[in-house]
Amino acid sequence: MKFFLGLLLGLALGVAAGLLLAPQSGQETLAQLGEQGVTLRDRSAGLTEQIRTRATDALSQGVETYNRTKGEWTDRFAKVKSGEL
């Protein structure tokens, strides 16, 4: 418990020191954070589309593999049941 209290206190002091000793004004910092937010949003949109495409491809491949394997096992079962194997 003491460790976490010390951790939170250190975090708060670090944030306060960072704000007090920042080399730019608050408005400049907010503008910079806004620009970085837009950049991050654009990058994540592209990443989301890539992930969606890869997931769709993987799902299609999985369905294809399942159907092929199911067909092979169905044929094999039919052959074993009829005595061909």
C-alpha positions as CSV (number, residue, x, y, z in Angstrom):
1,M,0.0,0.0,0.0
2,K,2.8,2.4,0.9
3,F,4.5,1.6,-2.4
4,F,1.4,2.6,-4.5
5,L,1.0,5.7,-2.4
6,G,4.6,6.7,-3.0
7,L,4.1,5.9,-6.7
8,L,1.1,8.1,-7.0
9,L,2.8,10.9,-5.1
10,G,5.8,10.7,-7.3
11,L,3.6,10.8,-10.4
12,A,1.7,13.8,-9.2
13,L,5.0,15.7,-8.4
14,G,6.4,14.7,-11.7
15,V,3.4,16.1,-13.6
16,A,3.4,19.3,-11.5
17,A,7.1,19.8,-12.2
18,G,6.6,19.2,-15.9
19,L,3.9,21.7,-16.1
20,L,5.8,24.4,-14.2
21,L,9.0,23.9,-16.1
22,A,7.5,23.5,-19.5
23,P,9.4,25.4,-22.2
24,Q,6.2,26.6,-23.9
25,S,2.9,28.1,-22.9
26,G,-0.2,26.1,-22.2
27,Q,-1.9,27.3,-25.4
28,E,1.1,26.1,-27.5
29,T,1.0,22.8,-25.6
30,L,-2.7,22.4,-26.3
31,A,-2.2,23.2,-30.0
32,Q,0.6,20.6,-30.2
33,L,-1.5,18.0,-28.5
34,G,-4.4,18.7,-30.9
35,E,-2.1,18.3,-33.9
36,Q,-0.7,15.0,-32.5
37,G,-4.3,13.9,-31.8
38,V,-5.3,14.4,-35.5
39,T,-2.1,12.6,-36.6
40,L,-2.8,9.7,-34.3
41,R,-6.5,9.5,-35.5
42,D,-5.4,9.4,-39.1
43,R,-2.8,6.7,-38.5
44,S,-5.3,4.6,-36.4
45,A,-7.9,4.9,-39.2
46,G,-5.4,3.4,-41.7
47,L,-4.4,0.7,-39.2
48,T,-8.0,-0.2,-38.5
49,E,-8.6,-0.7,-42.2
50,Q,-5.6,-3.0,-42.5
51,I,-6.7,-5.0,-39.5
52,R,-10.2,-5.4,-40.9
53,T,-8.8,-6.5,-44.3
54,R,-6.5,-9.1,-42.7
55,A,-9.2,-10.4,-40.4
56,T,-11.6,-10.8,-43.4
57,D,-8.9,-12.6,-45.3
58,A,-8.1,-14.9,-42.4
59,L,-11.8,-15.7,-41.9
60,S,-12.2,-16.5,-45.5
61,Q,-9.2,-18.8,-45.4
62,G,-10.4,-20.5,-42.3
63,V,-13.9,-21.1,-43.8
64,E,-12.2,-22.5,-46.9
65,T,-10.0,-24.8,-44.9
66,Y,-12.9,-26.0,-42.8
67,N,-15.1,-26.8,-45.8
68,R,-12.3,-28.6,-47.6
69,T,-11.4,-30.7,-44.5
70,K,-15.0,-31.4,-43.7
71,G,-15.5,-32.7,-47.3
72,E,-12.4,-34.9,-47.0
73,W,-13.5,-36.4,-43.7
74,T,-17.1,-36.9,-44.9
75,D,-15.8,-38.8,-48.0
76,R,-13.4,-40.9,-45.8
77,F,-16.2,-41.7,-43.4
78,A,-18.5,-42.8,-46.2
79,K,-15.8,-45.0,-47.6
80,V,-15.1,-46.6,-44.2
81,K,-18.7,-47.1,-43.5
82,S,-19.3,-48.8,-46.9
83,G,-16.2,-51.0,-46.5
84,E,-14.1,-49.4,-49.3
85,L,-11.2,-48.6,-46.9
